[in-house]
């Protein structure tokens, strides 16, 4: 189906091995988009993956660690995460995030 209402799609914990992200995904052949929610105090422990990823913070505040660099993000700020770069996310205020990830070996967010 080419048109979606992402807020009507099934919600799930999309990466439960390393993250508390909860939301909906739209998956194509080479790219996946997620509308993800986190509560303050949640986030993603350090991990790396072969997928390239872009995060766009819609609301809330979060601290993103990319390798040895740390960035505080607020609404409207985006981050590019290259493949295989260790990263983590600490959510400082309840947050809503758009996450776009390439699909590698048939997997996007569900790694």
N, C-alpha and C positions, 0 to 999 in steps of 0.2 A: 504494500500500500504506500503511495507516495506522499500522503498528507496525514499528519498525526496531531492530536491534541495531547501533548505530553503529560498534562495534568490528569488525563483520564486513563493513562497506561498503568499497568500493574507496577506497584512499588516493591522494592526489595533491598536487602543489604547487598550492594553490588560487588564489594571486594572484602568479604568478611575475614579473610586470612590476615589482613593487615590494616583495615580501615572500618570505621563505623558509618561510612557514607550510606545513606538511605535515600532511594529515589527511583526514577524511571529511566530506562535506556531506549534509544532507537539505534539499531544496529544495521549497517549496510555491509557491503562486501569488503570495503577497505577502511571504513571510518565508523566510529561510534560516538554518539552524543548522549550525555547524561545530565539530567537535572537532579542535583544531589543536595540533601540537607544534612546538616550537622548541628548538634546542640553544643553549647559552650562546654569546654572541657573534653570534647571528643576530638577525633582527627584520624590521622593515619601514621602508624609507626614507620620508621625508616624502612624503605624498600626500594627496589629498582626493577625495571621491566624493559623489554625490548620495544615497547610501544612508545611513540612520541605522544606527548600530551600537552594540552593547553587548558588552563583553569581560568575562569572568569568569575570573580566574586560579585554576586548580584546584591547581597546584603550581608551584614555582619562584619566581623573582623577575624583575621586568621594570621598565623605566623607560619611561613613556609621556609623550610630549610632545603636548599639545593646544594648538595655537596657540602662545602664549608661556608657557604653564604647563607645569611638569614634575612628574610624580607617580611615586613609587616604589610599585609594587604587589607584594603578596605573596598567598599562598593565601587564598581567600575574598573578596578585594577585586574590585570590579567598576568599570568605567568606562563612561560614556555618551558616545558620540561623535556630535554632531549632524551633519546633512548639511552638506557643503561645508567643514567645518572641517579645515584642514591638521593632520596628526598623523603621529607616527612611534612606533616601538616598538623599544627596545633590550633584548634578553634578557640578564639578568645571570647567571641559573642556568637549567639545562635546565627548560623550562616546558611545561605542558599548559594550554590555554585553551579555554573555550567562547566562541565568537563567534556572535552573532546579528545578522543584517543584513537590512534591508528589501530587497525586490526592486523595482528601479526600471528601467523600460524593458526588462524581461525579464532583468535581470542582478542578481545578489546579490554573492557573493564573487568570482566570475569576471569581474572588470571589466578 
